[in-house]
């Protein structure tokens, strides 16, 4: 078993052990998440989302105590995204998955620190959303390169990248014309979960099936591509329908 997989299993074990502690200590809903409204896994993942915010709360308090601003986490998240893409391209999926998880934590912390310091702004919204797209490009381009030994591997990874960007683009364009669209299953959090599963489970699953590393990732990324493209299409038609109905009034 590779050191990266051992690290991932240890982290997963600690996460599972911390959940009863969170529940036992009466960890209630996170106020920030409740205010924004949770759509993680279509609302079915609310417990996990509130638990994750509880896990990050000591880091948030430390960042505030050290006087760190949101841009620190924006840049750190971008760097971790680039690192994860490079690790995945080199075939080091498990460390790449760890970098994705850490980058996702930075993506959460930048907004929470900004709101705690009351410095959230349109600049922050723009830079946060745009850098998120850079991270997705880095990660999925890493898979395009890593899966080059499979006949359809690069095409599947490219389709996953296209679907991911289209989901975000449909929402951004909808918001620009006054018709926000957050519908659909495959939002950024769900996409990151699937990508991390591909990173952490690829080697054991591929080995179980008697295939080389990367084989299992193709199936996960294929699911990501189909679900993302379906989500983008659903958002597009939903936003277009609402806009058209509004113009007829």
BAFI-3210 file (N, C-alpha, C; in Angstrom, 3 decimals, decimal comma, padded with zeros to 6 digits):
// residues 249
n [1|2|3|4|5|6|7|8|9|10|11|12|13|14|15|16|17|18|19|20|21|22|23|24|25|26|27|28|29|30|31|32|33|34|35|36|37|38|39|40|41|42|43|44|45|46|47|48|49|50|51|52|53|54|55|56|57|58|59|60|61|62|63|64|65|66|67|68|69|70|71|72|73|74|75|76|77|78|79|80|81|82|83|84|85|86|87|88|89|90|91|92|93|94|95|96|97|98|99|100|101|102|103|104|105|106|107|108|109|110|111|112|113|114|115|116|117|118|119|120|121|122|123|124|125|126|127|128|129|130|131|132|133|134|135|136|137|138|139|140|141|142|143|144|145|146|147|148|149|150|151|152|153|154|155|156|157|158|159|160|161|162|163|164|165|166|167|168|169|170|171|172|173|174|175|176|177|178|179|180|181|182|183|184|185|186|187|188|189|190|191|192|193|194|195|196|197|198|199|200|201|202|203|204|205|206|207|208|209|210|211|212|213|214|215|216|217|218|219|220|221|222|223|224|225|226|227|228|229|230|231|232|233|234|235|236|237|238|239|240|241|242|243|244|245|246|247|248|249]
n.u [000,853|000,579|002,358|000,876|-001,775|-002,053|-001,872|-004,188|-006,150|-005,717|-006,416|-009,107|-010,044|-009,670|-011,449|-013,918|-013,988|-014,172|-016,742|-018,779|-017,915|-018,400|-021,221|-021,818|-020,921|-022,804|-022,751|-024,152|-026,075|-024,117|-023,927|-023,272|-023,464|-026,166|-027,316|-026,618|-027,745|-027,928|-027,002|-025,645|-025,145|-027,805|-028,994|-028,953|-026,548|-026,217|-025,471|-022,794|-021,662|-022,031|-020,562|-018,003|-017,466|-017,319|-015,012|-013,146|-013,258|-011,344|-009,055|-009,924|-010,260|-007,601|-006,431|-007,704|-006,724|-004,040|-004,121|-004,490|-005,547|-008,253|-007,093|-004,740|-005,571|-006,837|-004,647|-003,107|-004,846|-004,921|-002,246|-002,140|-003,948|-002,601|-000,432|-001,717|-002,639|-000,170|000,846|-001,073|-000,792|001,720|001,103|000,786|-001,604|-002,829|-001,404|-002,063|-004,830|-004,922|-003,862|-005,934|-008,038|-006,992|-006,779|-009,510|-010,353|-009,054|-010,476|-012,938|-012,230|-011,331|-013,623|-014,974|-013,213|-013,139|-015,788|-015,880|-014,073|-015,368|-014,807|-015,719|-016,429|-017,202|-014,920|-013,719|-015,607|-015,375|-012,611|-012,422|-014,258|-013,189|-010,550|-011,212|-012,027|-009,590|-008,262|-009,790|-009,241|-006,448|-006,400|-007,981|-006,710|-004,395|-005,329|-005,957|-003,388|-002,343|-003,898|-003,194|-002,292|-004,454|-006,981|-009,301|-008,963|-007,809|-009,827|-012,108|-011,386|-011,129|-013,777|-014,938|-013,724|-014,775|-017,524|-017,508|-016,683|-018,771|-020,976|-020,397|-020,231|-022,834|-024,225|-022,930|-023,555|-026,312|-026,657|-025,629|-027,604|-029,653|-030,939|-030,395|-028,943|-028,756|-029,356|-029,379|-027,325|-024,481|-022,544|-019,760|-018,702|-019,619|-018,332|-015,643|-015,627|-016,057|-013,756|-011,762|-012,389|-011,710|-008,944|-008,130|-009,126|-008,368|-005,994|-006,321|-008,793|-008,304|-006,230|-007,591|-009,283|-007,446|-006,152|-004,125|-002,876|-005,049|-007,121|-009,563|-010,102|-010,999|-013,668|-014,835|-014,387|-015,796|-018,418|-018,512|-018,278|-020,654|-022,669|-022,047|-022,340|-025,044|-026,092|-025,281|-026,767|-029,363|-029,432|-029,105|-031,461|-033,365|-032,820|-033,136|-035,844|-037,075|-036,269|-037,448|-040,146|-040,417|-040,026|-042,311|-044,275]
n.v [-001,194|002,176|005,074|007,440|006,508|005,342|007,638|008,945|007,112|007,221|009,884|009,785|008,003|009,485|011,533|010,198|009,333|011,788|012,650|011,503|012,857|015,503|015,393|014,572|016,697|018,476|019,905|022,265|023,497|025,281|028,739|030,396|028,702|028,027|030,502|031,033|028,868|025,459|023,318|021,053|017,889|017,919|018,789|016,586|016,191|017,816|017,414|016,563|018,840|020,824|019,607|019,669|022,408|022,787|021,323|022,925|025,226|025,749|026,349|028,584|030,387|030,564|031,739|034,226|035,200|035,453|037,473|037,029|037,545|037,129|036,865|035,469|032,834|032,508|032,579|030,488|028,348|028,370|027,709|025,131|023,884|023,964|022,386|019,932|019,283|018,889|016,698|014,728|014,519|013,364|010,859|010,450|009,977|009,823|011,704|013,914|014,002|014,624|017,211|018,441|018,309|019,921|022,311|022,752|023,262|025,701|027,222|027,401|028,735|031,269|032,798|032,708|033,956|036,474|037,337|037,299|039,301|041,344|042,211|041,299|041,466|042,648|042,302|040,189|038,135|037,855|037,135|034,816|033,031|032,949|031,969|029,460|028,218|028,121|026,272|023,938|023,540|023,053|020,619|018,791|018,888|017,658|015,031|014,575|014,338|012,264|010,078|009,416|007,013|005,420|004,558|006,188|007,807|010,560|011,962|011,496|012,767|015,364|015,855|015,846|018,131|020,075|019,878|020,652|023,340|024,388|024,138|026,050|028,306|028,580|029,248|031,680|033,325|033,356|034,719|037,163|038,187|038,501|036,156|033,932|030,674|027,804|025,219|021,608|018,640|018,392|020,376|022,493|021,443|018,786|017,911|018,059|016,122|013,766|013,792|013,565|011,000|009,566|009,972|008,764|006,157|004,985|003,330|000,951|-000,044|-000,294|-002,166|-004,330|-004,995|-005,894|-004,120|-001,400|001,490|004,271|003,286|002,929|005,585|006,597|005,775|007,117|009,773|009,745|009,490|011,942|013,676|013,142|013,754|016,425|017,719|017,226|018,680|021,270|021,585|021,409|023,650|025,650|025,462|025,867|028,476|029,893|029,412|030,730|033,361|033,837|033,558|035,729|037,870|037,821|038,827]
n.w [000,000|-000,887|000,444|000,124|-000,069|002,431|004,012|003,177|004,037|006,796|007,307|006,549|008,466|010,841|010,298|010,299|012,969|014,234|013,775|015,551|017,847|017,178|016,983|019,631|021,180|020,682|018,313|016,452|013,585|011,215|011,268|009,105|006,890|007,094|006,640|003,964|002,728|002,067|-000,565|-000,963|-002,288|-003,079|-000,767|000,872|002,048|004,256|006,989|006,743|005,632|007,613|009,634|008,472|008,463|011,196|011,765|010,489|011,969|014,138|012,622|011,269|013,416|014,242|011,973|011,990|014,390|013,773|012,010|009,305|005,954|003,517|000,954|001,334|001,651|-000,788|-002,601|-001,580|-001,980|-004,782|-005,352|-004,226|-005,881|-008,355|-007,624|-007,088|-009,656|-010,966|-009,501|-010,039|-012,819|-012,838|-012,034|-009,350|-007,609|-005,015|-003,233|-004,786|-004,414|-001,683|-001,772|-003,161|-001,307|000,754|-000,658|-001,145|001,443|001,874|000,051|001,285|003,624|002,813|002,192|004,650|006,414|005,233|005,635|008,425|009,026|007,907|005,311|002,970|-000,482|-003,840|-005,329|-003,915|-004,351|-007,106|-007,501|-006,010|-007,252|-009,857|-009,486|-008,549|-010,904|-012,270|-010,650|-011,071|-013,768|-013,676|-012,187|-013,710|-016,162|-015,363|-015,128|-017,817|-018,889|-017,292|-017,995|-020,525|-021,519|-022,003|-024,359|-024,529|-022,397|-022,151|-023,572|-022,012|-019,612|-020,599|-021,314|-018,787|-017,764|-019,519|-018,924|-016,208|-016,348|-017,866|-016,177|-014,201|-015,841|-016,860|-014,539|-013,874|-016,099|-015,886|-013,446|-014,243|-015,876|-014,185|-013,364|-011,321|-011,128|-009,468|-009,754|-010,009|-009,644|-009,841|-008,544|-007,509|-005,089|-005,102|-007,403|-006,625|-004,620|-006,105|-007,721|-005,779|-004,835|-007,107|-007,064|-004,594|-004,645|-006,973|-007,402|-005,663|-006,704|-009,467|-009,385|-008,265|-010,314|-012,049|-013,716|-015,090|-013,152|-013,129|-014,605|-013,141|-012,577|-014,978|-015,140|-012,984|-013,732|-016,085|-015,143|-013,807|-016,000|-017,487|-015,587|-015,022|-017,520|-017,891|-015,737|-016,463|-018,831|-017,798|-016,107|-018,028|-019,630|-017,638|-016,687|-019,088|-019,598|-017,433|-017,925|-020,405|-019,760|-018,035|-019,765|-021,258|-019,703]
ca.u [000,000|001,417|002,269|-000,212|-003,039|-002,073|-002,197|-005,598|-006,948|-005,595|-007,222|-010,515|-010,354|-009,813|-012,677|-015,054|-013,972|-014,540|-018,171|-019,516|-017,530|-019,165|-022,619|-021,899|-020,716|-023,934|-022,415|-025,359|-025,871|-023,239|-024,755|-022,938|-024,050|-027,620|-027,703|-026,456|-028,571|-027,104|-027,484|-024,677|-025,836|-029,225|-029,464|-028,790|-025,251|-026,155|-024,701|-021,375|-021,227|-021,927|-019,435|-016,759|-017,249|-016,895|-013,618|-012,313|-013,400|-010,091|-008,152|-010,460|-009,927|-006,158|-006,175|-008,141|-005,792|-002,768|-004,332|-004,451|-006,678|-008,771|-006,219|-003,760|-006,180|-007,037|-003,385|-002,720|-005,703|-004,466|-001,007|-002,442|-004,584|-001,541|000,333|-002,503|-002,598|001,143|000,956|-001,933|-000,141|002,854|000,601|000,746|-003,003|-003,206|-000,975|-002,859|-006,117|-004,711|-003,725|-007,269|-008,783|-006,452|-007,179|-010,922|-010,453|-008,673|-011,564|-013,954|-011,710|-011,185|-014,891|-015,335|-012,349|-013,580|-017,025|-015,574|-013,379|-016,258|-014,131|-016,231|-016,668|-017,338|-013,580|-013,531|-016,465|-014,807|-011,332|-012,674|-014,888|-012,284|-009,461|-011,778|-011,994|-008,191|-007,939|-010,402|-008,483|-005,181|-006,627|-008,475|-005,632|-003,523|-005,899|-005,785|-002,027|-002,128|-004,654|-002,831|-002,031|-005,719|-007,487|-010,284|-008,705|-007,747|-011,114|-013,019|-010,968|-011,461|-015,228|-015,199|-013,312|-015,753|-018,764|-017,308|-016,665|-020,089|-021,852|-020,091|-020,531|-024,289|-024,628|-022,412|-024,327|-027,640|-026,576|-025,355|-028,847|-030,669|-031,656|-029,458|-029,279|-027,920|-029,987|-028,589|-026,544|-023,023|-021,919|-018,310|-018,398|-019,822|-017,273|-014,417|-015,758|-015,828|-012,355|-010,985|-012,615|-010,879|-007,543|-007,858|-009,560|-007,948|-005,027|-006,881|-009,828|-007,664|-005,503|-008,591|-009,787|-006,320|-005,861|-003,092|-003,372|-005,749|-008,297|-010,771|-010,355|-011,768|-015,083|-015,276|-014,414|-016,901|-019,616|-018,423|-018,549|-022,074|-023,484|-021,778|-022,977|-026,486|-026,376|-025,144|-027,920|-030,552|-029,372|-029,301|-032,879|-034,128|-032,621|-033,747|-037,297|-037,491|-036,075|-038,461|-041,435|-040,412|-040,127|-043,671|-045,210]
ca.v [000,000|003,347|006,038|008,388|005,872|005,214|008,967|009,213|006,264|007,756|011,107|009,384|007,429|010,581|012,256|009,401|009,358|013,115|012,915|011,330|013,921|016,679|015,199|014,474|018,017|019,334|020,790|022,615|023,993|026,426|029,912|030,892|027,768|028,154|031,767|030,923|027,782|024,339|022,484|019,978|016,623|018,264|018,963|015,351|016,214|018,939|017,053|016,562|020,212|021,503|018,978|020,152|023,762|022,631|020,881|024,042|026,397|026,132|026,982|029,926|031,227|030,801|032,702|035,550|035,631|035,818|038,624|036,635|037,997|036,128|036,651|034,439|031,538|032,445|032,234|029,158|027,407|028,314|026,956|023,723|023,372|023,708|021,240|018,718|018,959|018,336|015,371|013,810|014,297|012,469|009,561|010,387|010,345|010,029|013,043|014,909|014,102|015,358|018,626|018,944|018,496|021,109|023,468|022,980|023,913|027,110|027,872|027,708|029,669|032,641|033,488|032,835|034,988|037,761|037,744|037,568|040,592|042,306|042,757|040,639|042,491|042,130|041,826|038,875|037,186|037,619|036,440|033,483|032,211|032,780|031,068|028,110|027,651|027,789|025,034|022,813|023,327|022,402|019,248|017,927|018,757|016,628|013,739|014,433|013,848|011,001|008,996|009,368|005,636|004,754|005,024|007,262|008,501|012,027|012,505|011,466|013,831|016,637|016,020|016,236|019,529|020,898|019,894|021,432|024,758|024,796|024,300|027,347|029,370|028,771|029,998|033,046|034,076|033,563|035,787|038,421|038,717|038,565|034,888|032,990|029,271|026,886|023,920|020,478|017,896|018,427|021,656|022,356|020,551|017,414|017,572|017,822|014,835|012,710|013,812|012,993|009,559|009,033|009,989|007,879|004,778|004,489|002,229|-000,316|-000,548|-000,719|-003,405|-005,381|-005,388|-006,353|-003,091|-000,449|002,704|005,201|002,655|003,252|007,029|006,872|005,589|008,204|011,002|009,598|009,865|013,386|014,349|013,005|014,491|017,860|018,197|017,218|019,809|022,495|021,664|021,691|025,053|026,495|025,484|026,438|029,930|030,415|029,359|031,796|034,644|033,970|033,790|037,074|038,844|037,797|039,493]
ca.w [000,000|-001,039|001,552|-000,115|000,272|003,890|004,548|002,894|004,918|008,148|007,365|006,506|009,770|011,809|009,983|010,777|014,432|014,734|013,583|016,811|018,780|016,738|017,382|021,092|021,757|020,335|017,215|015,719|012,225|011,055|010,964|007,778|005,932|007,181|006,004|002,517|002,216|001,632|-001,665|-001,124|-002,547|-003,126|000,601|001,652|002,715|005,200|008,182|006,393|005,396|008,906|010,332|007,868|008,967|012,589|011,726|010,052|012,843|014,815|011,649|011,032|014,572|014,197|010,895|012,457|015,429|013,146|011,138|007,893|005,157|002,581|-000,203|001,680|001,360|-002,242|-003,256|-001,126|-002,688|-006,166|-005,364|-003,973|-007,094|-009,331|-007,124|-007,288|-011,076|-011,278|-008,890|-010,794|-014,114|-012,614|-011,593|-007,879|-007,403|-003,612|-002,792|-005,507|-003,724|-000,426|-002,133|-003,520|-000,060|001,430|-001,452|-000,889|002,755|001,674|-000,665|002,287|004,623|002,318|002,357|006,062|006,987|004,698|006,321|009,831|009,075|007,249|004,133|001,771|-001,498|-005,202|-005,691|-003,323|-005,052|-008,435|-007,457|-005,477|-008,285|-010,995|-009,106|-008,490|-012,250|-012,537|-009,931|-011,778|-015,003|-013,313|-011,746|-014,778|-017,153|-014,828|-015,518|-019,263|-019,124|-016,589|-018,638|-021,942|-021,923|-022,315|-025,650|-024,366|-021,141|-022,268|-024,014|-020,869|-018,699|-021,237|-021,204|-017,401|-017,649|-020,229|-018,157|-014,990|-016,689|-018,355|-015,014|-013,598|-016,797|-016,913|-013,340|-013,960|-017,084|-015,325|-012,454|-014,942|-016,459|-013,142|-013,187|-010,719|-011,331|-008,697|-009,830|-010,488|-008,658|-009,932|-008,249|-007,309|-003,971|-005,553|-008,364|-005,869|-003,938|-007,097|-008,135|-004,666|-004,858|-008,191|-006,629|-003,465|-004,873|-008,283|-007,370|-005,193|-007,595|-010,716|-009,098|-008,042|-011,630|-012,855|-014,724|-014,644|-012,488|-014,011|-015,216|-012,368|-012,673|-016,192|-014,854|-012,113|-014,530|-017,029|-014,390|-013,592|-017,269|-017,828|-014,621|-015,157|-018,750|-017,655|-014,851|-017,255|-019,732|-016,976|-015,698|-019,207|-020,001|-016,523|-016,708|-020,319|-019,447|-016,523|-018,597|-021,461|-019,117|-017,504|-020,859|-021,817|-018,800]
c.u [000,885|001,292|001,128|-001,558|-003,162|-002,443|-003,669|-006,501|-006,906|-006,452|-008,713|-010,944|-010,549|-011,106|-013,901|-015,133|-014,432|-016,032|-018,988|-019,173|-018,301|-020,620|-022,763|-021,764|-021,817|-023,621|-023,637|-025,042|-024,959|-024,069|-024,506|-023,558|-025,569|-028,094|-027,657|-027,373|-027,705|-027,767|-026,538|-025,407|-027,351|-029,836|-029,263|-027,485|-025,091|-025,300|-023,209|-020,854|-021,058|-020,760|-018,107|-016,451|-016,787|-015,430|-012,694|-012,322|-012,127|-009,100|-008,612|-010,098|-008,440|-005,811|-006,563|-007,194|-004,459|-002,895|-004,273|-005,711|-007,116|-007,855|-005,136|-004,313|-006,497|-005,773|-002,908|-003,551|-005,300|-003,183|-001,233|-003,139|-003,561|-000,706|-000,418|-002,515|-001,278|001,322|000,128|-001,314|001,032|002,413|000,545|-000,638|-003,328|-002,698|-001,723|-004,218|-006,014|-004,595|-005,069|-008,091|-008,309|-006,822|-008,654|-011,154|-010,088|-009,784|-012,702|-013,477|-011,603|-012,477|-015,252|-014,489|-012,784|-014,844|-016,771|-014,899|-014,211|-015,550|-014,605|-016,705|-016,869|-016,001|-013,365|-014,356|-015,880|-013,547|-011,511|-013,232|-013,941|-011,138|-009,953|-011,739|-010,562|-007,826|-008,529|-009,667|-007,170|-005,400|-007,020|-007,504|-004,598|-004,013|-005,792|-004,408|-001,835|-002,792|-004,315|-002,547|-003,286|-006,317|-008,412|-010,035|-008,649|-009,076|-012,107|-012,679|-011,305|-012,959|-015,616|-014,835|-014,327|-017,054|-018,645|-017,351|-018,032|-021,088|-021,650|-020,455|-022,032|-024,770|-024,186|-023,221|-025,749|-027,653|-026,364|-026,614|-029,997|-031,485|-030,694|-029,912|-028,313|-028,440|-029,005|-027,700|-025,076|-022,459|-020,461|-017,977|-018,547|-018,740|-015,966|-014,459|-015,478|-014,365|-011,470|-011,171|-011,780|-009,420|-007,257|-008,179|-009,041|-007,049|-005,638|-007,937|-009,231|-006,924|-006,475|-009,133|-008,672|-005,934|-004,790|-003,695|-003,969|-007,018|-009,577|-011,124|-011,183|-013,269|-015,628|-015,383|-015,498|-018,223|-019,658|-018,776|-020,037|-022,931|-023,281|-022,444|-024,495|-026,890|-026,306|-026,331|-029,188|-030,578|-029,673|-030,777|-033,737|-034,035|-033,291|-035,265|-037,799|-037,345|-037,143|-039,841|-041,526|-040,572|-041,533|-044,672|-045,433]
c.v [001,240|004,279|007,031|007,806|005,690|006,542|009,278|008,396|006,764|009,012|010,774|008,796|008,495|011,358|011,512|009,432|010,704|013,387|012,654|012,399|015,197|016,572|015,209|015,841|018,999|020,324|021,081|023,098|025,211|027,618|030,422|030,009|027,900|029,425|031,672|029,870|026,687|023,584|021,324|018,636|016,808|018,367|017,745|015,345|017,328|018,614|017,127|017,980|020,968|020,920|019,512|021,567|023,732|022,222|022,045|025,217|026,728|026,814|028,407|030,861|031,547|031,845|034,112|036,084|036,076|037,013|038,298|037,108|036,930|035,855|035,616|033,072|031,389|031,970|030,845|028,086|027,254|027,484|025,474|023,097|023,057|022,498|019,933|018,304|018,341|016,936|014,340|013,500|013,338|011,084|009,395|010,859|010,661|011,361|014,162|015,105|014,862|016,852|019,234|019,222|019,754|022,384|023,797|023,654|025,393|027,884|028,236|028,824|031,093|033,429|033,705|033,907|036,374|038,242|038,063|038,926|041,713|043,014|042,038|041,707|041,831|041,635|040,408|037,813|036,838|036,765|035,013|032,570|031,941|031,828|029,637|027,439|027,285|026,460|023,834|022,507|022,605|020,915|018,348|017,841|017,739|015,242|013,515|013,849|012,468|009,832|008,846|007,953|004,850|005,381|006,230|008,090|010,013|012,647|012,538|012,589|015,206|016,904|016,429|017,697|020,442|021,005|020,753|022,926|025,248|024,970|025,682|028,488|029,651|029,569|031,458|033,886|034,329|034,697|037,139|039,040|038,667|037,313|033,855|031,553|028,371|025,454|022,837|019,875|018,260|019,835|021,414|021,387|019,090|016,988|017,267|016,482|013,694|012,642|013,226|011,484|008,910|008,947|008,900|006,415|004,180|003,253|000,929|-000,893|-001,050|-002,034|-004,571|-005,903|-005,860|-005,391|-002,142|000,756|003,681|004,622|003,039|004,733|007,371|006,771|006,706|009,503|010,937|009,962|011,368|014,146|014,317|013,857|015,997|018,428|018,224|018,395|021,127|022,675|022,024|023,147|025,975|026,606|026,099|027,959|030,541|030,447|030,483|033,165|034,881|034,246|035,211|038,122|038,902|038,526|040,948]
c.w [000,000|000,157|001,377|000,262|001,777|004,544|004,355|003,811|006,357|008,309|007,374|007,848|010,838|011,576|010,523|012,300|014,991|014,631|014,843|017,848|018,457|017,194|018,905|021,753|021,359|019,238|016,351|014,318|012,195|010,580|009,548|006,703|005,912|006,497|004,486|001,912|001,634|000,493|-001,916|-001,215|-002,488|-001,722|001,473|002,435|003,723|006,424|007,898|006,221|006,710|009,726|009,798|008,345|010,421|012,653|011,394|011,027|013,630|013,880|011,364|012,178|014,601|013,143|011,316|013,522|014,870|012,209|009,656|007,181|004,170|001,397|000,072|001,318|-000,121|-002,949|-002,847|-001,830|-004,140|-006,275|-005,151|-005,178|-008,169|-008,926|-007,363|-008,757|-011,488|-010,721|-009,655|-012,145|-013,991|-012,139|-010,102|-007,419|-005,943|-003,057|-003,514|-004,873|-002,421|-000,716|-002,512|-002,274|000,663|000,674|-001,265|000,449|002,649|000,982|000,286|003,209|004,103|002,504|003,815|006,754|006,509|005,410|007,783|009,995|008,447|006,098|002,868|000,784|-002,854|-005,725|-005,167|-004,021|-006,412|-008,370|-006,960|-006,556|-009,446|-010,669|-008,944|-009,857|-012,651|-011,891|-010,650|-013,078|-014,702|-013,015|-012,912|-015,942|-016,680|-015,204|-017,020|-019,575|-018,505|-017,302|-020,113|-022,430|-022,250|-023,572|-025,505|-023,107|-021,259|-022,684|-022,860|-019,895|-019,282|-021,168|-019,789|-017,171|-018,316|-019,444|-016,910|-015,284|-017,150|-017,211|-014,396|-014,539|-016,862|-015,704|-013,437|-014,945|-016,584|-014,320|-013,131|-015,526|-015,459|-012,952|-012,622|-010,905|-010,591|-008,796|-010,269|-009,425|-008,653|-009,780|-007,863|-006,186|-004,384|-006,544|-007,645|-005,144|-004,914|-007,523|-007,039|-004,593|-005,953|-007,762|-005,591|-003,752|-006,169|-008,180|-006,836|-006,124|-008,909|-010,521|-008,910|-009,365|-012,559|-013,965|-014,196|-013,948|-013,503|-014,590|-014,479|-012,480|-013,902|-015,925|-013,975|-012,908|-015,597|-016,381|-014,156|-014,864|-017,602|-016,895|-014,746|-016,402|-018,597|-016,762|-015,611|-018,190|-018,966|-016,540|-016,868|-019,555|-018,894|-016,521|-017,923|-020,200|-018,541|-017,164|-019,659|-020,869|-018,569|-018,577|-021,450|-020,947|-019,195]
res [x|x|x|x|x|x|x|x|x|x|x|x|x|x|x|x|x|x|x|x|x|x|x|x|x|x|x|x|x|x|x|x|x|x|x|x|x|x|x|x|x|x|x|x|x|x|x|x|x|x|x|x|x|x|x|x|x|x|x|x|x|x|x|x|x|x|x|x|x|x|x|x|x|x|x|x|x|x|x|x|x|x|x|x|x|x|x|x|x|x|x|x|x|x|x|x|x|x|x|x|x|x|x|x|x|x|x|x|x|x|x|x|x|x|x|x|x|x|x|x|x|x|x|x|x|x|x|x|x|x|x|x|x|x|x|x|x|x|x|x|x|x|x|x|x|x|x|x|x|x|x|x|x|x|x|x|x|x|x|x|x|x|x|x|x|x|x|x|x|x|x|x|x|x|x|x|x|x|x|x|x|x|x|x|x|x|x|x|x|x|x|x|x|x|x|x|x|x|x|x|x|x|x|x|x|x|x|x|x|x|x|x|x|x|x|x|x|x|x|x|x|x|x|x|x|x|x|x|x|x|x|x|x|x|x|x|x|x|x|x|x|x|x|x|x|x|x|x|x]
***
